[in-house]
Amino acid sequence: MAYDLNLRIKVIEFIESGGGITKTSKIFKVGRATIYRWLGREELAATKVENRQGKINIKKLEEDVKNNPAYASKRKS
């Protein structure tokens, strides 16, 4: 889940002004592990994943269906 940059800034500012991690987590409804990750980052802006690999390689699936048409037709019934 992506959090708004303004929320991230408010959370970090709250901690830097003396708020504890657990208290901050409860107030802002953000997990403690998330807060620790934000504290360890140089930039609070969201990171963009350029190339996310899916679980299924579509080209290999198409090739498999083409090579095994009998099995593919059984699955449709």
mmCIF file as gemmi writes it, N, C-alpha and C atoms, coordinates in Angstrom:
data_model
loop_
_atom_site.group_PDB
_atom_site.id
_atom_site.type_symbol
_atom_site.label_atom_id
_atom_site.label_alt_id
_atom_site.label_comp_id
_atom_site.label_asym_id
_atom_site.label_entity_id
_atom_site.label_seq_id
_atom_site.pdbx_PDB_ins_code
_atom_site.Cartn_x
_atom_site.Cartn_y
_atom_site.Cartn_z
_atom_site.occupancy
_atom_site.B_iso_or_equiv
_atom_site.pdbx_formal_charge
_atom_site.auth_seq_id
_atom_site.auth_asym_id
_atom_site.pdbx_PDB_model_num
ATOM 1 N N . MET Axp A 1 ? 0.85 -1.175 0 1 0 ? 1 A 1
ATOM 2 C CA . MET Axp A 1 ? 0 0 0 1 0 ? 1 A 1
ATOM 3 C C . MET Axp A 1 ? 0.894 1.237 0 1 0 ? 1 A 1
ATOM 4 N N . ALA Axp A 2 ? 0.579 2.157 -0.862 1 0 ? 2 A 1
ATOM 5 C CA . ALA Axp A 2 ? 1.36 3.391 -0.948 1 0 ? 2 A 1
ATOM 6 C C . ALA Axp A 2 ? 0.758 4.448 -0.015 1 0 ? 2 A 1
ATOM 7 N N . TYR Axp A 3 ? 1.615 5.084 0.735 1 0 ? 3 A 1
ATOM 8 C CA . TYR Axp A 3 ? 1.178 6.152 1.635 1 0 ? 3 A 1
ATOM 9 C C . TYR Axp A 3 ? 1.52 7.496 1.018 1 0 ? 3 A 1
ATOM 10 N N . ASP Axp A 4 ? 0.687 8.479 1.278 1 0 ? 4 A 1
ATOM 11 C CA . ASP Axp A 4 ? 0.885 9.829 0.782 1 0 ? 4 A 1
ATOM 12 C C . ASP Axp A 4 ? 2.173 10.416 1.357 1 0 ? 4 A 1
ATOM 13 N N . LEU Axp A 5 ? 2.879 11.168 0.544 1 0 ? 5 A 1
ATOM 14 C CA . LEU Axp A 5 ? 4.139 11.771 0.979 1 0 ? 5 A 1
ATOM 15 C C . LEU Axp A 5 ? 3.927 12.691 2.18 1 0 ? 5 A 1
ATOM 16 N N . ASN Axp A 6 ? 2.809 13.417 2.221 1 0 ? 6 A 1
ATOM 17 C CA . ASN Axp A 6 ? 2.535 14.312 3.357 1 0 ? 6 A 1
ATOM 18 C C . ASN Axp A 6 ? 2.412 13.531 4.661 1 0 ? 6 A 1
ATOM 19 N N . LEU Axp A 7 ? 1.79 12.347 4.6 1 0 ? 7 A 1
ATOM 20 C CA . LEU Axp A 7 ? 1.675 11.511 5.793 1 0 ? 7 A 1
ATOM 21 C C . LEU Axp A 7 ? 3.054 11.053 6.238 1 0 ? 7 A 1
ATOM 22 N N . ARG Axp A 8 ? 3.881 10.639 5.297 1 0 ? 8 A 1
ATOM 23 C CA . ARG Axp A 8 ? 5.233 10.194 5.634 1 0 ? 8 A 1
ATOM 24 C C . ARG Axp A 8 ? 6.01 11.303 6.342 1 0 ? 8 A 1
ATOM 25 N N . ILE Axp A 9 ? 5.898 12.504 5.82 1 0 ? 9 A 1
ATOM 26 C CA . ILE Axp A 9 ? 6.603 13.652 6.415 1 0 ? 9 A 1
ATOM 27 C C . ILE Axp A 9 ? 6.094 13.913 7.829 1 0 ? 9 A 1
ATOM 28 N N . LYS Axp A 10 ? 4.761 13.883 8.012 1 0 ? 10 A 1
ATOM 29 C CA . LYS Axp A 10 ? 4.188 14.126 9.34 1 0 ? 10 A 1
ATOM 30 C C . LYS Axp A 10 ? 4.656 13.072 10.339 1 0 ? 10 A 1
ATOM 31 N N . VAL Axp A 11 ? 4.707 11.815 9.907 1 0 ? 11 A 1
ATOM 32 C CA . VAL Axp A 11 ? 5.144 10.735 10.792 1 0 ? 11 A 1
ATOM 33 C C . VAL Axp A 11 ? 6.593 10.951 11.217 1 0 ? 11 A 1
ATOM 34 N N . ILE Axp A 12 ? 7.462 11.234 10.267 1 0 ? 12 A 1
ATOM 35 C CA . ILE Axp A 12 ? 8.883 11.444 10.579 1 0 ? 12 A 1
ATOM 36 C C . ILE Axp A 12 ? 9.062 12.659 11.476 1 0 ? 12 A 1
ATOM 37 N N . GLU Axp A 13 ? 8.348 13.742 11.196 1 0 ? 13 A 1
ATOM 38 C CA . GLU Axp A 13 ? 8.449 14.947 12.033 1 0 ? 13 A 1
ATOM 39 C C . GLU Axp A 13 ? 7.981 14.666 13.461 1 0 ? 13 A 1
ATOM 40 N N . PHE Axp A 14 ? 6.909 13.875 13.586 1 0 ? 14 A 1
ATOM 41 C CA . PHE Axp A 14 ? 6.393 13.53 14.911 1 0 ? 14 A 1
ATOM 42 C C . PHE Axp A 14 ? 7.44 12.755 15.709 1 0 ? 14 A 1
ATOM 43 N N . ILE Axp A 15 ? 8.094 11.818 15.057 1 0 ? 15 A 1
ATOM 44 C CA . ILE Axp A 15 ? 9.131 11.018 15.726 1 0 ? 15 A 1
ATOM 45 C C . ILE Axp A 15 ? 10.327 11.896 16.086 1 0 ? 15 A 1
ATOM 46 N N . GLU Axp A 16 ? 10.741 12.754 15.184 1 0 ? 16 A 1
ATOM 47 C CA . GLU Axp A 16 ? 11.887 13.632 15.442 1 0 ? 16 A 1
ATOM 48 C C . GLU Axp A 16 ? 11.615 14.631 16.561 1 0 ? 16 A 1
ATOM 49 N N . SER Axp A 17 ? 10.328 14.933 16.786 1 0 ? 17 A 1
ATOM 50 C CA . SER Axp A 17 ? 9.991 15.859 17.87 1 0 ? 17 A 1
ATOM 51 C C . SER Axp A 17 ? 9.819 15.14 19.209 1 0 ? 17 A 1
ATOM 52 N N . GLY Axp A 18 ? 10.135 13.835 19.232 1 0 ? 18 A 1
ATOM 53 C CA . GLY Axp A 18 ? 10.117 13.126 20.505 1 0 ? 18 A 1
ATOM 54 C C . GLY Axp A 18 ? 9.095 12.021 20.624 1 0 ? 18 A 1
ATOM 55 N N . GLY Axp A 19 ? 8.292 11.812 19.62 1 0 ? 19 A 1
ATOM 56 C CA . GLY Axp A 19 ? 7.291 10.743 19.678 1 0 ? 19 A 1
ATOM 57 C C . GLY Axp A 19 ? 7.933 9.382 19.505 1 0 ? 19 A 1
ATOM 58 N N . GLY Axp A 20 ? 7.426 8.409 20.207 1 0 ? 20 A 1
ATOM 59 C CA . GLY Axp A 20 ? 7.944 7.052 20.098 1 0 ? 20 A 1
ATOM 60 C C . GLY Axp A 20 ? 7.373 6.344 18.88 1 0 ? 20 A 1
ATOM 61 N N . ILE Axp A 21 ? 8.031 5.272 18.457 1 0 ? 21 A 1
ATOM 62 C CA . ILE Axp A 21 ? 7.594 4.531 17.277 1 0 ? 21 A 1
ATOM 63 C C . ILE Axp A 21 ? 6.218 3.908 17.491 1 0 ? 21 A 1
ATOM 64 N N . THR Axp A 22 ? 6.015 3.263 18.634 1 0 ? 22 A 1
ATOM 65 C CA . THR Axp A 22 ? 4.738 2.596 18.902 1 0 ? 22 A 1
ATOM 66 C C . THR Axp A 22 ? 3.595 3.604 18.975 1 0 ? 22 A 1
ATOM 67 N N . LYS Axp A 23 ? 3.824 4.711 19.678 1 0 ? 23 A 1
ATOM 68 C CA . LYS Axp A 23 ? 2.79 5.749 19.793 1 0 ? 23 A 1
ATOM 69 C C . LYS Axp A 23 ? 2.477 6.344 18.423 1 0 ? 23 A 1
ATOM 70 N N . THR Axp A 24 ? 3.508 6.598 17.631 1 0 ? 24 A 1
ATOM 71 C CA . THR Axp A 24 ? 3.336 7.141 16.287 1 0 ? 24 A 1
ATOM 72 C C . THR Axp A 24 ? 2.548 6.176 15.427 1 0 ? 24 A 1
ATOM 73 N N . SER Axp A 25 ? 2.865 4.895 15.553 1 0 ? 25 A 1
ATOM 74 C CA . SER Axp A 25 ? 2.177 3.864 14.788 1 0 ? 25 A 1
ATOM 75 C C . SER Axp A 25 ? 0.676 3.865 15.086 1 0 ? 25 A 1
ATOM 76 N N . LYS Axp A 26 ? 0.329 4 16.351 1 0 ? 26 A 1
ATOM 77 C CA . LYS Axp A 26 ? -1.082 4.001 16.742 1 0 ? 26 A 1
ATOM 78 C C . LYS Axp A 26 ? -1.797 5.272 16.303 1 0 ? 26 A 1
ATOM 79 N N . ILE Axp A 27 ? -1.137 6.412 16.45 1 0 ? 27 A 1
ATOM 80 C CA . ILE Axp A 27 ? -1.764 7.693 16.095 1 0 ? 27 A 1
ATOM 81 C C . ILE Axp A 27 ? -2.036 7.789 14.595 1 0 ? 27 A 1
ATOM 82 N N . PHE Axp A 28 ? -1.03 7.437 13.789 1 0 ? 28 A 1
ATOM 83 C CA . PHE Axp A 28 ? -1.136 7.609 12.337 1 0 ? 28 A 1
ATOM 84 C C . PHE Axp A 28 ? -1.613 6.354 11.619 1 0 ? 28 A 1
ATOM 85 N N . LYS Axp A 29 ? -1.83 5.266 12.385 1 0 ? 29 A 1
ATOM 86 C CA . LYS Axp A 29 ? -2.297 4.001 11.82 1 0 ? 29 A 1
ATOM 87 C C . LYS Axp A 29 ? -1.384 3.495 10.697 1 0 ? 29 A 1
ATOM 88 N N . VAL Axp A 30 ? -0.092 3.489 11.019 1 0 ? 30 A 1
ATOM 89 C CA . VAL Axp A 30 ? 0.94 3.003 10.103 1 0 ? 30 A 1
ATOM 90 C C . VAL Axp A 30 ? 1.747 1.963 10.865 1 0 ? 30 A 1
ATOM 91 N N . GLY Axp A 31 ? 2.053 0.859 10.23 1 0 ? 31 A 1
ATOM 92 C CA . GLY Axp A 31 ? 2.801 -0.208 10.889 1 0 ? 31 A 1
ATOM 93 C C . GLY Axp A 31 ? 4.188 0.232 11.335 1 0 ? 31 A 1
ATOM 94 N N . ARG Axp A 32 ? 4.638 -0.358 12.428 1 0 ? 32 A 1
ATOM 95 C CA . ARG Axp A 32 ? 5.963 -0.015 12.961 1 0 ? 32 A 1
ATOM 96 C C . ARG Axp A 32 ? 7.065 -0.328 11.965 1 0 ? 32 A 1
ATOM 97 N N . ALA Axp A 33 ? 6.961 -1.46 11.298 1 0 ? 33 A 1
ATOM 98 C CA . ALA Axp A 33 ? 7.989 -1.84 10.314 1 0 ? 33 A 1
ATOM 99 C C . ALA Axp A 33 ? 8.058 -0.81 9.198 1 0 ? 33 A 1
ATOM 100 N N . THR Axp A 34 ? 6.917 -0.282 8.792 1 0 ? 34 A 1
ATOM 101 C CA . THR Axp A 34 ? 6.88 0.751 7.754 1 0 ? 34 A 1
ATOM 102 C C . THR Axp A 34 ? 7.593 2.003 8.235 1 0 ? 34 A 1
ATOM 103 N N . ILE Axp A 35 ? 7.332 2.393 9.459 1 0 ? 35 A 1
ATOM 104 C CA . ILE Axp A 35 ? 7.982 3.585 10.015 1 0 ? 35 A 1
ATOM 105 C C . ILE Axp A 35 ? 9.495 3.392 10.059 1 0 ? 35 A 1
ATOM 106 N N . TYR Axp A 36 ? 9.944 2.217 10.5 1 0 ? 36 A 1
ATOM 107 C CA . TYR Axp A 36 ? 11.385 1.948 10.53 1 0 ? 36 A 1
ATOM 108 C C . TYR Axp A 36 ? 11.984 2.027 9.125 1 0 ? 36 A 1
ATOM 109 N N . ARG Axp A 37 ? 11.252 1.513 8.118 1 0 ? 37 A 1
ATOM 110 C CA . ARG Axp A 37 ? 11.745 1.615 6.733 1 0 ? 37 A 1
ATOM 111 C C . ARG Axp A 37 ? 11.861 3.07 6.315 1 0 ? 37 A 1
ATOM 112 N N . TRP Axp A 38 ? 10.859 3.874 6.647 1 0 ? 38 A 1
ATOM 113 C CA . TRP Axp A 38 ? 10.897 5.294 6.281 1 0 ? 38 A 1
ATOM 114 C C . TRP Axp A 38 ? 12.071 5.995 6.961 1 0 ? 38 A 1
ATOM 115 N N . LEU Axp A 39 ? 12.346 5.651 8.198 1 0 ? 39 A 1
ATOM 116 C CA . LEU Axp A 39 ? 13.454 6.275 8.922 1 0 ? 39 A 1
ATOM 117 C C . LEU Axp A 39 ? 14.796 5.927 8.286 1 0 ? 39 A 1
ATOM 118 N N . GLY Axp A 40 ? 14.891 4.778 7.676 1 0 ? 40 A 1
ATOM 119 C CA . GLY Axp A 40 ? 16.136 4.352 7.07 1 0 ? 40 A 1
ATOM 120 C C . GLY Axp A 40 ? 16.35 4.832 5.649 1 0 ? 40 A 1
ATOM 121 N N . ARG Axp A 41 ? 15.368 5.484 5.073 1 0 ? 41 A 1
ATOM 122 C CA . ARG Axp A 41 ? 15.474 5.937 3.69 1 0 ? 41 A 1
ATOM 123 C C . ARG Axp A 41 ? 16.08 7.326 3.602 1 0 ? 41 A 1
ATOM 124 N N . GLU Axp A 42 ? 16.762 7.556 2.499 1 0 ? 42 A 1
ATOM 125 C CA . GLU Axp A 42 ? 17.299 8.89 2.252 1 0 ? 42 A 1
ATOM 126 C C . GLU Axp A 42 ? 16.201 9.813 1.746 1 0 ? 42 A 1
ATOM 127 N N . GLU Axp A 43 ? 15.333 9.297 0.879 1 0 ? 43 A 1
ATOM 128 C CA . GLU Axp A 43 ? 14.208 10.073 0.351 1 0 ? 43 A 1
ATOM 129 C C . GLU Axp A 43 ? 12.912 9.409 0.77 1 0 ? 43 A 1
ATOM 130 N N . LEU Axp A 44 ? 11.936 10.21 1.155 1 0 ? 44 A 1
ATOM 131 C CA . LEU Axp A 44 ? 10.651 9.653 1.57 1 0 ? 44 A 1
ATOM 132 C C . LEU Axp A 44 ? 9.703 9.428 0.396 1 0 ? 44 A 1
ATOM 133 N N . ALA Axp A 45 ? 10.04 9.954 -0.753 1 0 ? 45 A 1
ATOM 134 C CA . ALA Axp A 45 ? 9.156 9.796 -1.909 1 0 ? 45 A 1
ATOM 135 C C . ALA Axp A 45 ? 9.017 8.318 -2.265 1 0 ? 45 A 1
ATOM 136 N N . ALA Axp A 46 ? 7.877 7.961 -2.81 1 0 ? 46 A 1
ATOM 137 C CA . ALA Axp A 46 ? 7.613 6.578 -3.207 1 0 ? 46 A 1
ATOM 138 C C . ALA Axp A 46 ? 8.586 6.152 -4.302 1 0 ? 46 A 1
ATOM 139 N N . THR Axp A 47 ? 8.955 4.881 -4.264 1 0 ? 47 A 1
ATOM 140 C CA . THR Axp A 47 ? 9.851 4.357 -5.293 1 0 ? 47 A 1
ATOM 141 C C . THR Axp A 47 ? 9.031 3.712 -6.391 1 0 ? 47 A 1
ATOM 142 N N . LYS Axp A 48 ? 9.474 3.88 -7.605 1 0 ? 48 A 1
ATOM 143 C CA . LYS Axp A 48 ? 8.788 3.332 -8.77 1 0 ? 48 A 1
ATOM 144 C C . LYS Axp A 48 ? 9.507 2.07 -9.213 1 0 ? 48 A 1
ATOM 145 N N . VAL Axp A 49 ? 8.783 0.984 -9.296 1 0 ? 49 A 1
ATOM 146 C CA . VAL Axp A 49 ? 9.356 -0.27 -9.775 1 0 ? 49 A 1
ATOM 147 C C . VAL Axp A 49 ? 9.249 -0.266 -11.29 1 0 ? 49 A 1
ATOM 148 N N . GLU Axp A 50 ? 10.393 -0.324 -11.946 1 0 ? 50 A 1
ATOM 149 C CA . GLU Axp A 50 ? 10.417 -0.241 -13.412 1 0 ? 50 A 1
ATOM 150 C C . GLU Axp A 50 ? 9.977 -1.539 -14.075 1 0 ? 50 A 1
ATOM 151 N N . ASN Axp A 51 ? 10.608 -2.631 -13.715 1 0 ? 51 A 1
ATOM 152 C CA . ASN Axp A 51 ? 10.319 -3.906 -14.369 1 0 ? 51 A 1
ATOM 153 C C . ASN Axp A 51 ? 9.911 -4.946 -13.344 1 0 ? 51 A 1
ATOM 154 N N . ARG Axp A 52 ? 8.634 -5.06 -13.125 1 0 ? 52 A 1
ATOM 155 C CA . ARG Axp A 52 ? 8.127 -6.062 -12.193 1 0 ? 52 A 1
ATOM 156 C C . ARG Axp A 52 ? 7.815 -7.321 -12.991 1 0 ? 52 A 1
ATOM 157 N N . GLN Axp A 53 ? 8.404 -8.426 -12.584 1 0 ? 53 A 1
ATOM 158 C CA . GLN Axp A 53 ? 8.192 -9.671 -13.296 1 0 ? 53 A 1
ATOM 159 C C . GLN Axp A 53 ? 6.942 -10.352 -12.76 1 0 ? 53 A 1
ATOM 160 N N . GLY Axp A 54 ? 6.069 -10.711 -13.666 1 0 ? 54 A 1
ATOM 161 C CA . GLY Axp A 54 ? 4.849 -11.402 -13.277 1 0 ? 54 A 1
ATOM 162 C C . GLY Axp A 54 ? 5.119 -12.856 -12.964 1 0 ? 54 A 1
ATOM 163 N N . LYS Axp A 55 ? 4.145 -13.536 -12.407 1 0 ? 55 A 1
ATOM 164 C CA . LYS Axp A 55 ? 4.303 -14.937 -12.061 1 0 ? 55 A 1
ATOM 165 C C . LYS Axp A 55 ? 4.237 -15.827 -13.293 1 0 ? 55 A 1
ATOM 166 N N . ILE Axp A 56 ? 3.499 -15.402 -14.307 1 0 ? 56 A 1
ATOM 167 C CA . ILE Axp A 56 ? 3.327 -16.212 -15.505 1 0 ? 56 A 1
ATOM 168 C C . ILE Axp A 56 ? 3.976 -15.508 -16.689 1 0 ? 56 A 1
ATOM 169 N N . ASN Axp A 57 ? 4.818 -16.239 -17.393 1 0 ? 57 A 1
ATOM 170 C CA . ASN Axp A 57 ? 5.395 -15.734 -18.627 1 0 ? 57 A 1
ATOM 171 C C . ASN Axp A 57 ? 4.395 -16.037 -19.745 1 0 ? 57 A 1
ATOM 172 N N . ILE Axp A 58 ? 3.74 -15.019 -20.263 1 0 ? 58 A 1
ATOM 173 C CA . ILE Axp A 58 ? 2.661 -15.186 -21.235 1 0 ? 58 A 1
ATOM 174 C C . ILE Axp A 58 ? 3.153 -15.88 -22.499 1 0 ? 58 A 1
ATOM 175 N N . LYS Axp A 59 ? 4.327 -15.535 -22.975 1 0 ? 59 A 1
ATOM 176 C CA . LYS Axp A 59 ? 4.846 -16.162 -24.196 1 0 ? 59 A 1
ATOM 177 C C . LYS Axp A 59 ? 5.05 -17.655 -23.996 1 0 ? 59 A 1
ATOM 178 N N . LYS Axp A 60 ? 5.593 -18.055 -22.853 1 0 ? 60 A 1
ATOM 179 C CA . LYS Axp A 60 ? 5.785 -19.479 -22.577 1 0 ? 60 A 1
ATOM 180 C C . LYS Axp A 60 ? 4.44 -20.19 -22.43 1 0 ? 60 A 1
ATOM 181 N N . LEU Axp A 61 ? 3.47 -19.53 -21.833 1 0 ? 61 A 1
ATOM 182 C CA . LEU Axp A 61 ? 2.137 -20.11 -21.699 1 0 ? 61 A 1
ATOM 183 C C . LEU Axp A 61 ? 1.505 -20.335 -23.066 1 0 ? 61 A 1
ATOM 184 N N . GLU Axp A 62 ? 1.581 -19.332 -23.948 1 0 ? 62 A 1
ATOM 185 C CA . GLU Axp A 62 ? 1.023 -19.474 -25.299 1 0 ? 62 A 1
ATOM 186 C C . GLU Axp A 62 ? 1.708 -20.609 -26.051 1 0 ? 62 A 1
ATOM 187 N N . GLU Axp A 63 ? 3.02 -20.7 -25.902 1 0 ? 63 A 1
ATOM 188 C CA . GLU Axp A 63 ? 3.773 -21.763 -26.564 1 0 ? 63 A 1
ATOM 189 C C . GLU Axp A 63 ? 3.348 -23.134 -26.039 1 0 ? 63 A 1
ATOM 190 N N . ASP Axp A 64 ? 3.151 -23.244 -24.729 1 0 ? 64 A 1
ATOM 191 C CA . ASP Axp A 64 ? 2.739 -24.504 -24.131 1 0 ? 64 A 1
ATOM 192 C C . ASP Axp A 64 ? 1.348 -24.919 -24.61 1 0 ? 64 A 1
ATOM 193 N N . VAL Axp A 65 ? 0.435 -23.97 -24.69 1 0 ? 65 A 1
ATOM 194 C CA . VAL Axp A 65 ? -0.917 -24.268 -25.161 1 0 ? 65 A 1
ATOM 195 C C . VAL Axp A 65 ? -0.877 -24.7 -26.622 1 0 ? 65 A 1
ATOM 196 N N . LYS Axp A 66 ? -0.033 -24.036 -27.388 1 0 ? 66 A 1
ATOM 197 C CA . LYS Axp A 66 ? 0.103 -24.383 -28.805 1 0 ? 66 A 1
ATOM 198 C C . LYS Axp A 66 ? 0.684 -25.797 -28.959 1 0 ? 66 A 1
ATOM 199 N N . ASN Axp A 67 ? 1.643 -26.16 -28.112 1 0 ? 67 A 1
ATOM 200 C CA . ASN Axp A 67 ? 2.277 -27.467 -28.187 1 0 ? 67 A 1
ATOM 201 C C . ASN Axp A 67 ? 1.439 -28.593 -27.58 1 0 ? 67 A 1
ATOM 202 N N . ASN Axp A 68 ? 0.458 -28.255 -26.776 1 0 ? 68 A 1
ATOM 203 C CA . ASN Axp A 68 ? -0.381 -29.251 -26.098 1 0 ? 68 A 1
ATOM 204 C C . ASN Axp A 68 ? -1.861 -28.91 -26.259 1 0 ? 68 A 1
ATOM 205 N N . PRO Axp A 69 ? -2.374 -28.906 -27.481 1 0 ? 69 A 1
ATOM 206 C CA . PRO Axp A 69 ? -3.766 -28.494 -27.695 1 0 ? 69 A 1
ATOM 207 C C . PRO Axp A 69 ? -4.783 -29.438 -27.054 1 0 ? 69 A 1
ATOM 208 N N . ALA Axp A 70 ? -4.486 -30.73 -26.954 1 0 ? 70 A 1
ATOM 209 C CA . ALA Axp A 70 ? -5.428 -31.673 -26.366 1 0 ? 70 A 1
ATOM 210 C C . ALA Axp A 70 ? -5.672 -31.339 -24.902 1 0 ? 70 A 1
ATOM 211 N N . TYR Axp A 71 ? -4.61 -31.044 -24.181 1 0 ? 71 A 1
ATOM 212 C CA . TYR Axp A 71 ? -4.748 -30.706 -22.772 1 0 ? 71 A 1
ATOM 213 C C . TYR Axp A 71 ? -5.497 -29.398 -22.601 1 0 ? 71 A 1
ATOM 214 N N . ALA Axp A 72 ? -5.219 -28.433 -23.45 1 0 ? 72 A 1
ATOM 215 C CA . ALA Axp A 72 ? -5.879 -27.129 -23.344 1 0 ? 72 A 1
ATOM 216 C C . ALA Axp A 72 ? -7.377 -27.262 -23.58 1 0 ? 72 A 1
ATOM 217 N N . SER Axp A 73 ? -7.8 -28.129 -24.517 1 0 ? 73 A 1
ATOM 218 C CA . SER Axp A 73 ? -9.227 -28.271 -24.79 1 0 ? 73 A 1
ATOM 219 C C . SER Axp A 73 ? -9.938 -28.995 -23.649 1 0 ? 73 A 1
ATOM 220 N N . LYS Axp A 74 ? -9.236 -29.892 -22.918 1 0 ? 74 A 1
ATOM 221 C CA . LYS Axp A 74 ? -9.834 -30.569 -21.776 1 0 ? 74 A 1
ATOM 222 C C . LYS Axp A 74 ? -10.113 -29.598 -20.644 1 0 ? 74 A 1
ATOM 223 N N . ARG Axp A 75 ? -9.258 -28.611 -20.478 1 0 ? 75 A 1
ATOM 224 C CA . ARG Axp A 75 ? -9.411 -27.657 -19.386 1 0 ? 75 A 1
ATOM 225 C C . ARG Axp A 75 ? -10.601 -26.723 -19.598 1 0 ? 75 A 1
ATOM 226 N N . LYS Axp A 76 ? -11.017 -26.523 -20.849 1 0 ? 76 A 1
ATOM 227 C CA . LYS Axp A 76 ? -12.134 -25.606 -21.131 1 0 ? 76 A 1
ATOM 228 C C . LYS Axp A 76 ? -13.467 -26.21 -20.756 1 0 ? 76 A 1
ATOM 229 N N . SER Axp A 77 ? -13.606 -27.532 -20.751 1 0 ? 77 A 1
ATOM 230 C CA . SER Axp A 77 ? -14.894 -28.186 -20.486 1 0 ? 77 A 1
ATOM 231 C C . SER Axp A 77 ? -15.322 -28.055 -19.056 1 0 ? 77 A 1
